[in-house]
Amino acid sequence: MDDADDEAIDPFNPFPEPVRLEITDILDLHTIPPRDVRRVVEEYLCEAHRLGFSSVRLIHGKGRGVQRELVRSILARTPFVVSWTDAPPAAGGIGATIAHLSPANHHTSIADQ
């Protein structure tokens, strides 16, 4: 490395490149900072839809219901979300939401609205 490379590295950012995660049908929001939840949920839904998932489980926790309402407001304005409901008790109950997605060939992105 030369001096220019040293200056471009941020010593406080352990992940200078985007971190790629495997997309599954479950997204646990407990580890996501509150300021990032909206963006993460929107991106996750788009990718899950692109991959052809027919339903996903978003784990937001029980708490006071703030995250739950945020998640459901995103679902309400996402055109390819057909419906949603509380998860069954064994899958998180009111601490998680199951969202049903339309087939990927009917794709309209959130940004298209």
Biopython code that builds the backbone (N, CA, C, O; Angstrom):
import numpy as np
from Bio.PDB.StructureBuilder import StructureBuilder

atoms = [
    (1, "MET", "N", (0.840, -1.185, 0.000)),
    (1, "MET", "CA", (0.000, 0.000, 0.000)),
    (1, "MET", "C", (0.881, 1.244, 0.000)),
    (1, "MET", "O", (1.939, 1.275, 0.629)),
    (2, "ASP", "N", (0.429, 2.258, -0.710)),
    (2, "ASP", "CA", (1.141, 3.528, -0.662)),
    (2, "ASP", "C", (0.390, 4.479, 0.266)),
    (2, "ASP", "O", (-0.630, 4.111, 0.848)),
    (3, "ASP", "N", (0.898, 5.702, 0.400)),
    (3, "ASP", "CA", (0.287, 6.673, 1.320)),
    (3, "ASP", "C", (-1.147, 7.020, 0.945)),
    (3, "ASP", "O", (-1.972, 7.250, 1.829)),
    (4, "ALA", "N", (-1.465, 7.063, -0.361)),
    (4, "ALA", "CA", (-2.826, 7.382, -0.801)),
    (4, "ALA", "C", (-3.808, 6.316, -0.337)),
    (4, "ALA", "O", (-4.929, 6.634, 0.061)),
    (5, "ASP", "N", (-3.386, 5.030, -0.385)),
    (5, "ASP", "CA", (-4.248, 3.944, 0.083)),
    (5, "ASP", "C", (-4.488, 4.048, 1.583)),
    (5, "ASP", "O", (-5.600, 3.801, 2.051)),
    (6, "ASP", "N", (-3.447, 4.415, 2.348)),
    (6, "ASP", "CA", (-3.585, 4.552, 3.791)),
    (6, "ASP", "C", (-4.599, 5.631, 4.152)),
    (6, "ASP", "O", (-5.355, 5.472, 5.111)),
    (7, "GLU", "N", (-4.624, 6.739, 3.386)),
    (7, "GLU", "CA", (-5.542, 7.828, 3.673)),
    (7, "GLU", "C", (-6.988, 7.461, 3.340)),
    (7, "GLU", "O", (-7.914, 8.009, 3.938)),
    (8, "ALA", "N", (-7.192, 6.542, 2.396)),
    (8, "ALA", "CA", (-8.541, 6.165, 1.980)),
    (8, "ALA", "C", (-9.197, 5.191, 2.949)),
    (8, "ALA", "O", (-10.416, 5.022, 2.910)),
    (9, "ILE", "N", (-8.431, 4.555, 3.809)),
    (9, "ILE", "CA", (-8.969, 3.576, 4.749)),
    (9, "ILE", "C", (-9.460, 4.287, 6.001)),
    (9, "ILE", "O", (-8.730, 5.065, 6.615)),
    (10, "ASP", "N", (-10.695, 4.011, 6.368)),
    (10, "ASP", "CA", (-11.273, 4.575, 7.593)),
    (10, "ASP", "C", (-11.025, 3.577, 8.722)),
    (10, "ASP", "O", (-11.622, 2.501, 8.725)),
    (11, "PRO", "N", (-10.162, 3.907, 9.678)),
    (11, "PRO", "CA", (-9.847, 2.947, 10.749)),
    (11, "PRO", "C", (-11.029, 2.661, 11.669)),
    (11, "PRO", "O", (-10.989, 1.703, 12.440)),
    (12, "PHE", "N", (-12.090, 3.485, 11.600)),
    (12, "PHE", "CA", (-13.246, 3.286, 12.458)),
    (12, "PHE", "C", (-14.365, 2.517, 11.772)),
    (12, "PHE", "O", (-15.406, 2.261, 12.378)),
    (13, "ASN", "N", (-14.159, 2.148, 10.513)),
    (13, "ASN", "CA", (-15.167, 1.389, 9.773)),
    (13, "ASN", "C", (-14.614, -0.007, 9.494)),
    (13, "ASN", "O", (-13.810, -0.182, 8.578)),
    (14, "PRO", "N", (-15.041, -1.005, 10.279)),
    (14, "PRO", "CA", (-14.500, -2.354, 10.084)),
    (14, "PRO", "C", (-14.999, -3.022, 8.802)),
    (14, "PRO", "O", (-14.453, -4.046, 8.390)),
    (15, "PHE", "N", (-16.025, -2.459, 8.169)),
    (15, "PHE", "CA", (-16.582, -3.036, 6.946)),
    (15, "PHE", "C", (-16.637, -1.974, 5.851)),
    (15, "PHE", "O", (-17.709, -1.446, 5.555)),
    (16, "PRO", "N", (-15.489, -1.658, 5.247)),
    (16, "PRO", "CA", (-15.497, -0.602, 4.234)),
    (16, "PRO", "C", (-16.295, -0.973, 2.986)),
    (16, "PRO", "O", (-16.749, -0.089, 2.260)),
    (17, "GLU", "N", (-16.466, -2.238, 2.736)),
    (17, "GLU", "CA", (-17.269, -2.710, 1.609)),
    (17, "GLU", "C", (-18.627, -3.174, 2.134)),
    (17, "GLU", "O", (-18.728, -3.582, 3.291)),
    (18, "PRO", "N", (-19.679, -3.120, 1.301)),
    (18, "PRO", "CA", (-20.986, -3.633, 1.753)),
    (18, "PRO", "C", (-20.873, -5.100, 2.177)),
    (18, "PRO", "O", (-20.160, -5.892, 1.561)),
    (19, "VAL", "N", (-21.588, -5.428, 3.229)),
    (19, "VAL", "CA", (-21.615, -6.805, 3.711)),
    (19, "VAL", "C", (-22.775, -7.512, 3.029)),
    (19, "VAL", "O", (-23.913, -7.052, 3.112)),
    (20, "ARG", "N", (-22.505, -8.616, 2.360)),
    (20, "ARG", "CA", (-23.542, -9.391, 1.678)),
    (20, "ARG", "C", (-24.053, -10.465, 2.634)),
    (20, "ARG", "O", (-23.276, -11.239, 3.194)),
    (21, "LEU", "N", (-25.363, -10.499, 2.809)),
    (21, "LEU", "CA", (-25.987, -11.488, 3.685)),
    (21, "LEU", "C", (-26.893, -12.388, 2.870)),
    (21, "LEU", "O", (-27.492, -11.956, 1.886)),
    (22, "GLU", "N", (-26.989, -13.631, 3.279)),
    (22, "GLU", "CA", (-27.922, -14.548, 2.637)),
    (22, "GLU", "C", (-29.346, -14.131, 3.008)),
    (22, "GLU", "O", (-29.650, -13.881, 4.174)),
    (23, "ILE", "N", (-30.200, -14.062, 2.005)),
    (23, "ILE", "CA", (-31.596, -13.707, 2.239)),
    (23, "ILE", "C", (-32.379, -14.995, 2.481)),
    (23, "ILE", "O", (-32.372, -15.905, 1.651)),
    (24, "THR", "N", (-33.050, -15.059, 3.625)),
    (24, "THR", "CA", (-33.926, -16.190, 3.932)),
    (24, "THR", "C", (-35.339, -15.623, 4.101)),
    (24, "THR", "O", (-35.566, -14.429, 3.902)),
    (25, "ASP", "N", (-36.271, -16.481, 4.463)),
    (25, "ASP", "CA", (-37.646, -16.016, 4.645)),
    (25, "ASP", "C", (-37.898, -15.424, 6.033)),
    (25, "ASP", "O", (-39.044, -15.176, 6.406)),
    (26, "ILE", "N", (-36.830, -15.199, 6.792)),
    (26, "ILE", "CA", (-36.947, -14.603, 8.131)),
    (26, "ILE", "C", (-35.972, -13.434, 8.255)),
    (26, "ILE", "O", (-34.791, -13.559, 7.931)),
    (27, "LEU", "N", (-36.482, -12.303, 8.724)),
    (27, "LEU", "CA", (-35.626, -11.150, 9.018)),
    (27, "LEU", "C", (-35.851, -10.764, 10.477)),
    (27, "LEU", "O", (-36.952, -10.366, 10.858)),
    (28, "ASP", "N", (-34.804, -10.883, 11.290)),
    (28, "ASP", "CA", (-34.879, -10.511, 12.707)),
    (28, "ASP", "C", (-34.337, -9.092, 12.848)),
    (28, "ASP", "O", (-33.160, -8.840, 12.589)),
    (29, "LEU", "N", (-35.190, -8.182, 13.254)),
    (29, "LEU", "CA", (-34.824, -6.769, 13.347)),
    (29, "LEU", "C", (-34.172, -6.390, 14.672)),
    (29, "LEU", "O", (-33.815, -5.227, 14.865)),
    (30, "HIS", "N", (-34.009, -7.333, 15.580)),
    (30, "HIS", "CA", (-33.454, -7.013, 16.895)),
    (30, "HIS", "C", (-32.046, -6.417, 16.818)),
    (30, "HIS", "O", (-31.677, -5.611, 17.673)),
    (31, "THR", "N", (-31.264, -6.792, 15.823)),
    (31, "THR", "CA", (-29.886, -6.309, 15.734)),
    (31, "THR", "C", (-29.746, -5.070, 14.846)),
    (31, "THR", "O", (-28.639, -4.559, 14.676)),
    (32, "ILE", "N", (-30.842, -4.585, 14.285)),
    (32, "ILE", "CA", (-30.805, -3.443, 13.377)),
    (32, "ILE", "C", (-31.029, -2.155, 14.178)),
    (32, "ILE", "O", (-32.008, -2.061, 14.918)),
    (33, "PRO", "N", (-30.144, -1.167, 14.045)),
    (33, "PRO", "CA", (-30.374, 0.100, 14.748)),
    (33, "PRO", "C", (-31.702, 0.714, 14.302)),
    (33, "PRO", "O", (-32.026, 0.667, 13.116)),
    (34, "PRO", "N", (-32.471, 1.283, 15.219)),
    (34, "PRO", "CA", (-33.785, 1.839, 14.872)),
    (34, "PRO", "C", (-33.758, 2.798, 13.681)),
    (34, "PRO", "O", (-34.699, 2.818, 12.887)),
    (35, "ARG", "N", (-32.709, 3.581, 13.548)),
    (35, "ARG", "CA", (-32.632, 4.541, 12.431)),
    (35, "ARG", "C", (-32.534, 3.847, 11.074)),
    (35, "ARG", "O", (-32.807, 4.460, 10.042)),
    (36, "ASP", "N", (-32.146, 2.568, 11.072)),
    (36, "ASP", "CA", (-31.960, 1.839, 9.817)),
    (36, "ASP", "C", (-33.092, 0.876, 9.487)),
    (36, "ASP", "O", (-33.106, 0.293, 8.403)),
    (37, "VAL", "N", (-34.036, 0.698, 10.398)),
    (37, "VAL", "CA", (-35.074, -0.326, 10.223)),
    (37, "VAL", "C", (-35.877, -0.118, 8.942)),
    (37, "VAL", "O", (-36.093, -1.071, 8.193)),
    (38, "ARG", "N", (-36.314, 1.093, 8.682)),
    (38, "ARG", "CA", (-37.137, 1.347, 7.489)),
    (38, "ARG", "C", (-36.394, 0.936, 6.220)),
    (38, "ARG", "O", (-36.933, 0.207, 5.387)),
    (39, "ARG", "N", (-35.171, 1.401, 6.082)),
    (39, "ARG", "CA", (-34.385, 1.101, 4.879)),
    (39, "ARG", "C", (-34.106, -0.399, 4.760)),
    (39, "ARG", "O", (-34.201, -0.963, 3.669)),
    (40, "VAL", "N", (-33.767, -1.040, 5.866)),
    (40, "VAL", "CA", (-33.465, -2.474, 5.851)),
    (40, "VAL", "C", (-34.707, -3.278, 5.466)),
    (40, "VAL", "O", (-34.618, -4.188, 4.642)),
    (41, "VAL", "N", (-35.854, -2.958, 6.047)),
    (41, "VAL", "CA", (-37.082, -3.694, 5.740)),
    (41, "VAL", "C", (-37.460, -3.503, 4.268)),
    (41, "VAL", "O", (-37.824, -4.467, 3.593)),
    (42, "GLU", "N", (-37.378, -2.276, 3.771)),
    (42, "GLU", "CA", (-37.711, -2.027, 2.366)),
    (42, "GLU", "C", (-36.802, -2.819, 1.429)),
    (42, "GLU", "O", (-37.281, -3.457, 0.492)),
    (43, "GLU", "N", (-35.500, -2.781, 1.678)),
    (43, "GLU", "CA", (-34.543, -3.516, 0.834)),
    (43, "GLU", "C", (-34.761, -5.024, 0.945)),
    (43, "GLU", "O", (-34.711, -5.745, -0.052)),
    (44, "TYR", "N", (-35.004, -5.490, 2.169)),
    (44, "TYR", "CA", (-35.240, -6.912, 2.380)),
    (44, "TYR", "C", (-36.475, -7.379, 1.610)),
    (44, "TYR", "O", (-36.431, -8.408, 0.935)),
    (45, "LEU", "N", (-37.561, -6.637, 1.706)),
    (45, "LEU", "CA", (-38.787, -7.021, 1.000)),
    (45, "LEU", "C", (-38.557, -7.078, -0.508)),
    (45, "LEU", "O", (-39.005, -8.014, -1.169)),
    (46, "CYS", "N", (-37.868, -6.091, -1.048)),
    (46, "CYS", "CA", (-37.593, -6.088, -2.489)),
    (46, "CYS", "C", (-36.773, -7.303, -2.896)),
    (46, "CYS", "O", (-37.061, -7.944, -3.907)),
    (47, "GLU", "N", (-35.763, -7.616, -2.116)),
    (47, "GLU", "CA", (-34.912, -8.759, -2.451)),
    (47, "GLU", "C", (-35.656, -10.085, -2.266)),
    (47, "GLU", "O", (-35.522, -10.987, -3.094)),
    (48, "ALA", "N", (-36.432, -10.212, -1.197)),
    (48, "ALA", "CA", (-37.210, -11.440, -0.980)),
    (48, "ALA", "C", (-38.205, -11.637, -2.117)),
    (48, "ALA", "O", (-38.408, -12.757, -2.586)),
    (49, "HIS", "N", (-38.816, -10.559, -2.554)),
    (49, "HIS", "CA", (-39.766, -10.631, -3.672)),
    (49, "HIS", "C", (-39.042, -11.023, -4.956)),
    (49, "HIS", "O", (-39.517, -11.878, -5.703)),
    (50, "ARG", "N", (-37.898, -10.400, -5.211)),
    (50, "ARG", "CA", (-37.109, -10.721, -6.409)),
    (50, "ARG", "C", (-36.706, -12.191, -6.428)),
    (50, "ARG", "O", (-36.669, -12.824, -7.483)),
    (51, "LEU", "N", (-36.407, -12.722, -5.253)),
    (51, "LEU", "CA", (-35.999, -14.130, -5.148)),
    (51, "LEU", "C", (-37.179, -15.099, -5.207)),
    (51, "LEU", "O", (-36.981, -16.313, -5.264)),
    (52, "GLY", "N", (-38.398, -14.573, -5.194)),
    (52, "GLY", "CA", (-39.569, -15.429, -5.352)),
    (52, "GLY", "C", (-40.193, -15.962, -4.083)),
    (52, "GLY", "O", (-40.998, -16.891, -4.146)),
    (53, "PHE", "N", (-39.849, -15.406, -2.923)),
    (53, "PHE", "CA", (-40.491, -15.857, -1.686)),
    (53, "PHE", "C", (-41.977, -15.520, -1.738)),
    (53, "PHE", "O", (-42.351, -14.428, -2.165)),
    (54, "SER", "N", (-42.816, -16.441, -1.309)),
    (54, "SER", "CA", (-44.254, -16.176, -1.273)),
    (54, "SER", "C", (-44.676, -15.581, 0.069)),
    (54, "SER", "O", (-45.716, -14.929, 0.163)),
    (55, "SER", "N", (-43.872, -15.805, 1.100)),
    (55, "SER", "CA", (-44.135, -15.189, 2.402)),
    (55, "SER", "C", (-42.825, -15.043, 3.163)),
    (55, "SER", "O", (-41.873, -15.791, 2.940)),
    (56, "VAL", "N", (-42.795, -14.076, 4.058)),
    (56, "VAL", "CA", (-41.623, -13.825, 4.902)),
    (56, "VAL", "C", (-42.100, -13.524, 6.316)),
    (56, "VAL", "O", (-43.235, -13.098, 6.535)),
    (57, "ARG", "N", (-41.197, -13.758, 7.275)),
    (57, "ARG", "CA", (-41.506, -13.447, 8.675)),
    (57, "ARG", "C", (-40.560, -12.346, 9.126)),
    (57, "ARG", "O", (-39.339, -12.498, 9.065)),
    (58, "LEU", "N", (-41.124, -11.253, 9.573)),
    (58, "LEU", "CA", (-40.358, -10.110, 10.071)),
    (58, "LEU", "C", (-40.482, -10.094, 11.588)),
    (58, "LEU", "O", (-41.568, -9.879, 12.126)),
    (59, "ILE", "N", (-39.372, -10.322, 12.273)),
    (59, "ILE", "CA", (-39.376, -10.382, 13.733)),
    (59, "ILE", "C", (-39.034, -8.999, 14.269)),
    (59, "ILE", "O", (-37.896, -8.545, 14.148)),
    (60, "HIS", "N", (-40.020, -8.330, 14.862)),
    (60, "HIS", "CA", (-39.833, -6.971, 15.349)),
    (60, "HIS", "C", (-39.862, -6.889, 16.868)),
    (60, "HIS", "O", (-39.508, -5.854, 17.433)),
    (61, "GLY", "N", (-40.269, -7.938, 17.528)),
    (61, "GLY", "CA", (-40.350, -7.941, 18.985)),
    (61, "GLY", "C", (-41.709, -7.447, 19.467)),
    (61, "GLY", "O", (-42.477, -6.858, 18.707)),
    (62, "LYS", "N", (-41.990, -7.694, 20.732)),
    (62, "LYS", "CA", (-43.291, -7.323, 21.303)),
    (62, "LYS", "C", (-43.249, -5.902, 21.835)),
    (62, "LYS", "O", (-44.017, -5.061, 21.369)),
    (63, "GLY", "N", (-42.401, -5.608, 22.770)),
    (63, "GLY", "CA", (-42.218, -4.260, 23.308)),
    (63, "GLY", "C", (-43.490, -3.439, 23.393)),
    (63, "GLY", "O", (-44.542, -3.938, 23.791)),
    (64, "ARG", "N", (-43.380, -2.168, 23.012)),
    (64, "ARG", "CA", (-44.525, -1.253, 23.034)),
    (64, "ARG", "C", (-45.245, -1.221, 21.692)),
    (64, "ARG", "O", (-46.275, -0.559, 21.562)),
    (65, "GLY", "N", (-44.728, -1.915, 20.710)),
    (65, "GLY", "CA", (-45.387, -1.986, 19.417)),
    (65, "GLY", "C", (-44.914, -0.968, 18.394)),
    (65, "GLY", "O", (-45.490, -0.879, 17.310)),
    (66, "VAL", "N", (-43.881, -0.198, 18.709)),
    (66, "VAL", "CA", (-43.391, 0.831, 17.790)),
    (66, "VAL", "C", (-42.816, 0.190, 16.524)),
    (66, "VAL", "O", (-43.170, 0.586, 15.413)),
    (67, "GLN", "N", (-41.934, -0.795, 16.690)),
    (67, "GLN", "CA", (-41.349, -1.474, 15.528)),
    (67, "GLN", "C", (-42.434, -2.187, 14.727)),
    (67, "GLN", "O", (-42.416, -2.166, 13.497)),
    (68, "ARG", "N", (-43.362, -2.807, 15.411)),
    (68, "ARG", "CA", (-44.455, -3.517, 14.742)),
    (68, "ARG", "C", (-45.232, -2.567, 13.842)),
    (68, "ARG", "O", (-45.518, -2.898, 12.692)),
    (69, "GLU", "N", (-45.571, -1.399, 14.351)),
    (69, "GLU", "CA", (-46.323, -0.420, 13.556)),
    (69, "GLU", "C", (-45.493, 0.107, 12.392)),
    (69, "GLU", "O", (-46.033, 0.333, 11.309)),
    (70, "LEU", "N", (-44.202, 0.304, 12.591)),
    (70, "LEU", "CA", (-43.336, 0.746, 11.507)),
    (70, "LEU", "C", (-43.289, -0.308, 10.403)),
    (70, "LEU", "O", (-43.447, 0.009, 9.224)),
    (71, "VAL", "N", (-43.073, -1.559, 10.793)),
    (71, "VAL", "CA", (-43.035, -2.655, 9.814)),
    (71, "VAL", "C", (-44.347, -2.711, 9.042)),
    (71, "VAL", "O", (-44.343, -2.842, 7.818)),
    (72, "ARG", "N", (-45.449, -2.615, 9.738)),
    (72, "ARG", "CA", (-46.745, -2.732, 9.066)),
    (72, "ARG", "C", (-47.058, -1.517, 8.192)),
    (72, "ARG", "O", (-47.780, -1.641, 7.203)),
    (73, "SER", "N", (-46.531, -0.361, 8.542)),
    (73, "SER", "CA", (-46.728, 0.800, 7.659)),
    (73, "SER", "C", (-45.939, 0.615, 6.359)),
    (73, "SER", "O", (-46.389, 1.040, 5.295)),
    (74, "ILE", "N", (-44.784, -0.008, 6.441)),
    (74, "ILE", "CA", (-44.001, -0.308, 5.236)),
    (74, "ILE", "C", (-44.741, -1.349, 4.396)),
    (74, "ILE", "O", (-44.842, -1.210, 3.177)),
    (75, "LEU", "N", (-45.252, -2.379, 5.042)),
    (75, "LEU", "CA", (-45.995, -3.415, 4.315)),
    (75, "LEU", "C", (-47.211, -2.811, 3.612)),
    (75, "LEU", "O", (-47.536, -3.199, 2.490)),
    (76, "ALA", "N", (-47.880, -1.868, 4.266)),
    (76, "ALA", "CA", (-49.095, -1.267, 3.709)),
    (76, "ALA", "C", (-48.821, -0.488, 2.428)),
    (76, "ALA", "O", (-49.705, -0.378, 1.578)),
    (77, "ARG", "N", (-47.630, 0.046, 2.272)),
    (77, "ARG", "CA", (-47.331, 0.831, 1.075)),
    (77, "ARG", "C", (-46.449, 0.097, 0.072)),
    (77, "ARG", "O", (-45.968, 0.689, -0.895)),
    (78, "THR", "N", (-46.241, -1.190, 0.307)),
    (78, "THR", "CA", (-45.438, -1.993, -0.617)),
    (78, "THR", "C", (-46.387, -2.720, -1.559)),
    (78, "THR", "O", (-47.157, -3.575, -1.123)),
    (79, "PRO", "N", (-46.339, -2.386, -2.861)),
    (79, "PRO", "CA", (-47.345, -2.897, -3.799)),
    (79, "PRO", "C", (-47.386, -4.410, -3.959)),
    (79, "PRO", "O", (-48.443, -4.954, -4.279)),
    (80, "PHE", "N", (-46.276, -5.108, -3.749)),
    (80, "PHE", "CA", (-46.276, -6.556, -3.940)),
    (80, "PHE", "C", (-46.578, -7.324, -2.657)),
    (80, "PHE", "O", (-46.524, -8.554, -2.654)),
    (81, "VAL", "N", (-46.894, -6.624, -1.566)),
    (81, "VAL", "CA", (-47.337, -7.287, -0.333)),
    (81, "VAL", "C", (-48.847, -7.441, -0.436)),
    (81, "VAL", "O", (-49.585, -6.458, -0.504)),
    (82, "VAL", "N", (-49.290, -8.686, -0.447)),
    (82, "VAL", "CA", (-50.706, -9.002, -0.602)),
    (82, "VAL", "C", (-51.449, -8.846, 0.719)),
    (82, "VAL", "O", (-52.539, -8.276, 0.760)),
    (83, "SER", "N", (-50.857, -9.356, 1.801)),
    (83, "SER", "CA", (-51.486, -9.299, 3.119)),
    (83, "SER", "C", (-50.427, -9.574, 4.179)),
    (83, "SER", "O", (-49.301, -9.960, 3.867)),
    (84, "TRP", "N", (-50.810, -9.367, 5.442)),
    (84, "TRP", "CA", (-49.927, -9.692, 6.555)),
    (84, "TRP", "C", (-50.772, -9.998, 7.776)),
    (84, "TRP", "O", (-51.942, -9.625, 7.858)),
    (85, "THR", "N", (-50.143, -10.692, 8.730)),
    (85, "THR", "CA", (-50.818, -11.098, 9.952)),
    (85, "THR", "C", (-49.784, -11.349, 11.043)),
    (85, "THR", "O", (-48.592, -11.473, 10.760)),
    (86, "ASP", "N", (-50.245, -11.423, 12.291)),
    (86, "ASP", "CA", (-49.346, -11.838, 13.371)),
    (86, "ASP", "C", (-48.862, -13.251, 13.072)),
    (86, "ASP", "O", (-49.580, -14.053, 12.474)),
    (87, "ALA", "N", (-47.650, -13.543, 13.492)),
    (87, "ALA", "CA", (-47.122, -14.901, 13.347)),
    (87, "ALA", "C", (-47.856, -15.830, 14.319)),
    (87, "ALA", "O", (-48.399, -15.371, 15.325)),
    (88, "PRO", "N", (-47.874, -17.127, 14.022)),
    (88, "PRO", "CA", (-48.444, -18.078, 14.990)),
    (88, "PRO", "C", (-47.643, -18.003, 16.300)),
    (88, "PRO", "O", (-46.483, -17.594, 16.286)),
    (89, "PRO", "N", (-48.247, -18.392, 17.425)),
    (89, "PRO", "CA", (-47.545, -18.317, 18.718)),
    (89, "PRO", "C", (-46.154, -18.969, 18.707)),
    (89, "PRO", "O", (-45.220, -18.420, 19.291)),
    (90, "ALA", "N", (-46.004, -20.104, 18.065)),
    (90, "ALA", "CA", (-44.712, -20.803, 18.045)),
    (90, "ALA", "C", (-43.666, -20.082, 17.201)),
    (90, "ALA", "O", (-42.476, -20.384, 17.293)),
    (91, "ALA", "N", (-44.109, -19.124, 16.375)),
    (91, "ALA", "CA", (-43.190, -18.388, 15.496)),
    (91, "ALA", "C", (-43.043, -16.933, 15.918)),
    (91, "ALA", "O", (-42.543, -16.116, 15.145)),
    (92, "GLY", "N", (-43.467, -16.598, 17.128)),
    (92, "GLY", "CA", (-43.271, -15.243, 17.634)),
    (92, "GLY", "C", (-44.532, -14.495, 18.003)),
    (92, "GLY", "O", (-44.456, -13.453, 18.654)),
    (93, "GLY", "N", (-45.702, -15.001, 17.601)),
    (93, "GLY", "CA", (-46.959, -14.337, 17.960)),
    (93, "GLY", "C", (-46.964, -12.872, 17.550)),
    (93, "GLY", "O", (-46.606, -12.540, 16.420)),
    (94, "ILE", "N", (-47.372, -11.987, 18.471)),
    (94, "ILE", "CA", (-47.436, -10.568, 18.134)),
    (94, "ILE", "C", (-46.051, -9.926, 18.008)),
    (94, "ILE", "O", (-45.947, -8.755, 17.644)),
    (95, "GLY", "N", (-45.000, -10.672, 18.301)),
    (95, "GLY", "CA", (-43.631, -10.166, 18.149)),
    (95, "GLY", "C", (-43.076, -10.350, 16.756)),
    (95, "GLY", "O", (-41.927, -9.995, 16.492)),
    (96, "ALA", "N", (-43.884, -10.904, 15.855)),
    (96, "ALA", "CA", (-43.439, -11.106, 14.471)),
    (96, "ALA", "C", (-44.638, -10.967, 13.547)),
    (96, "ALA", "O", (-45.775, -11.240, 13.931)),
    (97, "THR", "N", (-44.363, -10.540, 12.330)),
    (97, "THR", "CA", (-45.405, -10.379, 11.321)),
    (97, "THR", "C", (-45.073, -11.248, 10.126)),
    (97, "THR", "O", (-43.944, -11.242, 9.633)),
    (98, "ILE", "N", (-46.068, -11.999, 9.661)),
    (98, "ILE", "CA", (-45.934, -12.787, 8.430)),
    (98, "ILE", "C", (-46.519, -11.949, 7.299)),
    (98, "ILE", "O", (-47.673, -11.527, 7.363)),
    (99, "ALA", "N", (-45.723, -11.713, 6.275)),
    (99, "ALA", "CA", (-46.175, -10.962, 5.102)),
    (99, "ALA", "C", (-46.245, -11.905, 3.908)),
    (99, "ALA", "O", (-45.319, -12.677, 3.661)),
    (100, "HIS", "N", (-47.338, -11.836, 3.177)),
    (100, "HIS", "CA", (-47.529, -12.659, 1.977)),
    (100, "HIS", "C", (-47.276, -11.787, 0.757)),
    (100, "HIS", "O", (-47.835, -10.698, 0.631)),
    (101, "LEU", "N", (-46.424, -12.281, -0.143)),
    (101, "LEU", "CA", (-45.997, -11.503, -1.301)),
    (101, "LEU", "C", (-46.604, -12.048, -2.585)),
    (101, "LEU", "O", (-46.829, -13.251, -2.718)),
    (102, "SER", "N", (-46.864, -11.154, -3.522)),
    (102, "SER", "CA", (-47.355, -11.586, -4.830)),
    (102, "SER", "C", (-46.201, -12.216, -5.602)),
    (102, "SER", "O", (-45.040, -11.998, -5.256)),
    (103, "PRO", "N", (-46.499, -12.990, -6.639)),
    (103, "PRO", "CA", (-45.430, -13.574, -7.455)),
    (103, "PRO", "C", (-44.532, -12.475, -8.028)),
    (103, "PRO", "O", (-44.996, -11.373, -8.318)),
    (104, "ALA", "N", (-43.255, -12.784, -8.187)),
    (104, "ALA", "CA", (-42.257, -11.804, -8.605)),
    (104, "ALA", "C", (-42.531, -11.224, -9.998)),
    (104, "ALA", "O", (-42.070, -10.121, -10.292)),
    (105, "ASN", "N", (-43.258, -11.922, -10.851)),
    (105, "ASN", "CA", (-43.491, -11.388, -12.194)),
    (105, "ASN", "C", (-44.480, -10.226, -12.170)),
    (105, "ASN", "O", (-44.692, -9.584, -13.199)),
    (106, "HIS", "N", (-45.094, -9.939, -11.012)),
    (106, "HIS", "CA", (-45.987, -8.786, -10.880)),
    (106, "HIS", "C", (-45.256, -7.654, -10.176)),
    (106, "HIS", "O", (-45.875, -6.856, -9.472)),
    (107, "HIS", "N", (-43.954, -7.580, -10.360)),
    (107, "HIS", "CA", (-43.094, -6.670, -9.595)),
    (107, "HIS", "C", (-43.379, -5.199, -9.870)),
    (107, "HIS", "O", (-43.396, -4.743, -11.013)),
    (108, "THR", "N", (-43.601, -4.484, -8.788)),
    (108, "THR", "CA", (-43.612, -3.029, -8.782)),
    (108, "THR", "C", (-42.819, -2.649, -7.543)),
    (108, "THR", "O", (-43.156, -3.083, -6.441)),
    (109, "SER", "N", (-41.793, -1.861, -7.697)),
    (109, "SER", "CA", (-40.946, -1.555, -6.546)),
    (109, "SER", "C", (-41.570, -0.444, -5.708)),
    (109, "SER", "O", (-42.454, 0.281, -6.165)),
    (110, "ILE", "N", (-41.100, -0.331, -4.494)),
    (110, "ILE", "CA", (-41.542, 0.711, -3.590)),
    (110, "ILE", "C", (-41.221, 2.079, -4.215)),
    (110, "ILE", "O", (-41.993, 3.029, -4.085)),
    (111, "ALA", "N", (-40.081, 2.158, -4.888)),
    (111, "ALA", "CA", (-39.646, 3.424, -5.494)),
    (111, "ALA", "C", (-40.576, 3.856, -6.639)),
    (111, "ALA", "O", (-40.598, 5.038, -6.984)),
    (112, "ASP", "N", (-41.335, 2.941, -7.230)),
    (112, "ASP", "CA", (-42.228, 3.263, -8.339)),
    (112, "ASP", "C", (-43.470, 4.015, -7.895)),
    (112, "ASP", "O", (-44.198, 4.553, -8.730)),
    (113, "GLN", "N", (-43.720, 4.060, -6.611)),
    (113, "GLN", "CA", (-44.929, 4.732, -6.116)),
    (113, "GLN", "C", (-44.771, 6.228, -6.122)),
    (113, "GLN", "O", (-45.693, 6.947, -5.738)),
]
sb = StructureBuilder()
sb.init_structure("model")
sb.init_model(0)
sb.init_chain("A")
sb.init_seg("    ")
for serial, (resi, resn, name, xyz) in enumerate(atoms, 1):
    if name == "N":
        sb.init_residue(resn, " ", resi, " ")
    sb.init_atom(name, np.array(xyz, "f"), 0.0, 1.0, " ", f" {name:<3s}", serial, name[0])
structure = sb.get_structure()
